[in-house]
């Protein structure tokens, strides 16, 4: 891997001193590639294990959490009954209409390669599970030999199992939204969001630490549990354990994330962050050397220090609650040419490798099984047109 990367750069006349980030998943061989092959030749390089991958791993602890096995089994069996079953899908939508849903939606079946899809099915289940016992009873009567339908019908007709599923589904639907929203944030493309990464990670830290020790999980869940004549505290133990499982995965990856100092430093290019720091009396927030994780700010020139002073003074006059970072720094180029160029680099740093991985699917479409005779040059041109067509 390292040899391939080091040979690609000179082929495109890219100096080894130019790359700033090495963005990968958290695989051990990628860490070794950075540490042993790339870092010695490109000492300025910062390794960023993809936060989207990490958040997905954190959320996945709930999908495989042992206490939620009944939920996992039910959803997996339901998926089996709908894959390649257009007639059943039609009957299901008709069933929903007959029960008063005017514009019914299909079940969003989970896909292992589409992050958050399992949670989205959980959200759907929370709102529609009341219609499933009657539907799957009818399907069972229609085909008693279907193993998955038989299993689903047995679960949904069992009062205790159904109660446990409804309680767990409601817990997951309520408390997993933080994971879903964070993962959606880190999968964003074409937006300058790098300065907001640290804020997201700090919020996730507080969320996990708070709930793994929580004594209460809201009146709605408590009412639901008591409705089924169970003791809420018995379930709260399980809920805390679920958060503990997620926190343990979080602790492995996030606190010692190799780019954490860069995440913290880049916040300074959000003028609202700097303004709040000044207003709350944090005098160190105006010290440029506090952000030395950004290489260009570690040894500032006199001209950069002058621009820095102007920037720190200007943020005090901002009166808006939201700001378009790209527009803000583009407009500041005339006044702060050095600082704005640094900022425009930093705010556009990529935050995940999702777009790179999605490109593999694009390559498969371009070089499909019936287009194997494309020349290398034609393939290059098609790639260029596909990825840049919207710019012409």
Secondary structure, DSSP 8 states (H G I E B T S, - for coil): -HHHHHHHHHHTT--TTT--EEEE-S-HHHHHIIIIIITTT-TT-EEEE-HHHHHHHHHHHHHT-GGGHHHHHHHHHHHHHHTT-HHHHHHHHHHHHHTT-TT--------TTSTTHHHHHHHHHHHHGGGHHHHHHHHHHH-TT-HHHHHHHHHHH-HHHHHHHHHHHHHHHHHSHHHHHHHHHHT--SS--GGGHHHHHHHHHHHHHHHTT-S---HHHHHHHHHTT--HHHHHHHHHHHHHHHHHHHHHHSTT-TTHHHHHHHGGGSHHHHHHHHHTT-GGGG-GGGGTTSHHHHT--HHHHHHHHHHHHHGGG---S---HHHHHHHTTTT-HHHHHHHHHHTT----SHHHHHHHHHHHHHT-TT-TT--HHHHHHHHHHHHHGGG-
